[in-house]
């Protein structure tokens, strides 16, 4: 399973390399789990801080190259034998699940998301620290390509018209309907997409639903379409990974990620649907 409980983490704490995926460097500096390094969404998990970054080409959080991320993993001391735990403070949605997807996409198997995030770890008795651990660099991770399926805007436009495929938008329902948009300049959704918010992956306690519940949820959405015919997106390719993780838990792996997501789509003069379109 791609998840680890806070108690399992606590009981095997020294076995893992921890990565704190909360987006704000200030949050990490104010306190993080002992031994955790900061995986910055904008600097490490995307190229959002690169000069010339244009959300119309790749969205607000475009992927770095696989080679660049492989080098970063080496700088963090992560190799194929390293057990990694990623956590954030939002149920895995921002951006622990993105980190999980990126490691899996390089072929790394030993990557887990902490179920319940930082709050669950504190409830389990782990104590935060402000100490930044020393890094023990290794060679770049031995991978040069993303190995999980990706789709670009052109492919999304084609599959949105294909009845044998399904396009899933995991943003909040009011954003999908075009009633509210706080991150991007245009409200609405990609024509032909369906909506199931990533928050539906979690129970009232902020932790993932049981695998069987997730399977029932996504089988109802897919109908007779296999998961390999599904593409998932969100606003900028981050919370979409939360749903890809939930699909993995449900035994429905194989869906593609549209990294550019709505943030790229809405800036490119492409067709749009929604109350404000």
N, C-alpha and C positions, 0 to 999 in steps of 0.2 A: 504494500500500500504506500502511496506517496505521502502519507501523513505520519507524524509522530506525536504522541501525547506528551504533555508537560511532565507527567510522572516518569515516563520512559526516558525522556531527555534527562531529567534530574538523576535518575538511577544509573545512567551510562554517560554522564556528562563529559568525562574526559575523552571519550571515544570520538567526539565530533569536532569538526570545524564549524563554528557558528558564524552566520552572516546576518547582520541586522539590515533588513531591506526597507526600513522606514525612510521615506523620501528626504526628510529634512535633516541635514547634517547637525543642526542644533539639537534635535531630539536625541541623536546618538551621543553627542557630546555631553548632554545633561545626564545620561545614564543608560547603560546597555547591559546585556547579560555578560558575565565574565568570559573573556576570551573571544568575544564577537568582534569581527571586523565590519566596517560599514560598507555595504554594497549600495552605492549611490545610484538612484534611478536615472538621473540626468547625466552623470559622468561615466558610470560603469555599465549600466544596463541599457543605455541608449546613447545616441549621439546628439542629444538635445542641446548640449552646451557647445557644440562645435561651431566655429565661425562659418557663417553662410547657411546655417540650418534653416530650412524652409519647410514648415508644416505641410505645404501643398505638395511636397515631394517626400513621402515617407511618414507623414503625420507628426504629431507633437513628440512622440518618443520612438523614433526610428531605431531599428536594430543596428548595433555595431556589426562589423564584419565578424565572421566566426573566428578568424585568425586573431583579431584584436581581443575578443573575449577570451580566447584560449590563453593568450599572453597574460590577461588579467587574472585568470584562475591560477596560473603559475605564480604570479606575484603574491597571491593570497596563500600560496603553499598548498594548492589543491591539485592532486593528481588522480588518476583512475582508481587508486586504492583508498581515497579519502572519503570518509562518511561526512556529509554536509547537512546541516540543518539551517534552513532559512526561516526567518520570522519577521513579522511586522506588527503593527498595532491595529490592524483592520481586518482580522479574520483571514489573512493571507492575500487580500485583494490589492494591497498597495505597499510593496510590490514583491512579496515573497513568492507568490505564484508565478510571476514573470521570471524571477530568478530560477525557480524550479524548472520552468519550461526551457529556459536557455541552457541550463546544464543538461537536461534530458536531450535537447536538440543537438548537443555535441556528443551524445552517446554515453553520458555519465549516468549510471544506475543508482548510485548511493546518494541520492538527494531527497530530503524530506522537508515538508513544510510543517512548522509547529502549529498544531491544531489549537485554536484559541489565542495564538500569538503571545505577545509579551505579557499580557494580563494573566494568561493561564500559567505562564512560567512563574510569575510572582506569587500566584495563589499556591503553587506547588512548593514554594519555599526557597526558590532561587533569589539571590540578592543582586540587584544591579550595581554596577561600578562605573566610574568615569575613566578608569585606566584603559588606555589604548594598548592592546597587546602587540608585542613585537611580531613582525612578519618574518616568516622563514621561506623565502622565495624558492621556487622550483622551476624547472624548465617549463615552457608553455605547454598547456594541456595538449596531448597528441590528437588533435582534430583540426580539420581545416574547412569543414563545410557544415552548415545546418542540416541535420538529418531528419527533422520532423517537417511535415508538409506546411508550406507557406503559399499564400496567394497574393497577387498584387491587384491593383484597382481594375486593370483590364480584365483579369480573370474573374474578379467579382462581378463586373458588369455582365459578363457572359453567363455565369452560373446563376445570377439572379433571375434570368429569363428561362432557366432550364428546370422543368418540373421534376426531373430526376435528382436534383440537387436541392439543398436547403441552406439559406444564409441566416445566421442567428446573430442578433444584436443583443448584447447583455447589459446595455445601459438601463438606467431607471426608466420605467414606463412613460413617465411624463416627458422625458427627453426624447425617447423614441417617437412619441406622438407629436413632438414639435411644440409642446406647451411651455417648455422651459429649457434653456440652454445657457449654462454658466461658463463653459470652457471654450466653446468654438463660436465663430462668427455667424453661423447659420443654424437654425433649429430644424429638426426633422429627422428623416431616416433614409436609408438606401431603399429604393423601390424593390419590392419583392422580398424584403427581409421580414423575419418574424422576431418577436421580442420575448425573452425570458430573462429577467434581471439576474445578475450574478448573486444578488442577495438571497435569491431563492435556493441557493446551494447550502445556506446556513440555517441552523435551527435557532430558536429564541435565545439560546445561550451563547450565540456567536460562534459556535463550532459547526463543523460540517455535519450534515445529515448522514445517516447510516447509508452504506453503499446500496442497499436494496431500495431505499427510498429515492436515492438519486437515480438509480436505474429506472424505476417506474416513472419518475419525472421526465427523464430525457427520452425514454421509449415512447411516451405519450406525445412528445414534441416531434420526434423523428417519424413516427408511423412506420411505413415500410421502407423508408430511406435508410441505408446503412450509414454508420457514423463516418465512414470514409468519404461520403458524399456531402458532408457538412463542413461549412466554413464559419468560423466564429470571429466576431469583432466587437469592439466597444467604442470608446472615444479615441484612444490612442494606443491600443494594443497592450494594455496592462491588465485591466480587469478581465479581458477576454481569456487570459491565461488561468484565471480562477475557475472559469467554466471548463476549460480544457483539463484542469486538474480534477474537477468533479466528474467529468466524463471518464477519466482514467479510473477513478474510484469505482464508478458504476460498471466498469468492464466494457466501456463503449469507446475505446481509444481509436485514433485514426483521423480525427477532424483536423482541418487546416486552420491556421491562424492568419488573419488579415491584419498585419501590424499597423498599416497606415490608418485603418479604421475610419470612423466618421470625420476625424480631424483632417485627414487627407482628402477624403471623398468630397466633403462640403466645400473645399477650397478650389476644386478643379473644374468647375463648370459642368459637373455631371448631373444626371437626373436626380431629383430629390422628391421625397414625399413627406407629408406631415401637414399639420394645421396651418403652418406659416409658410409652407413651400409655394 
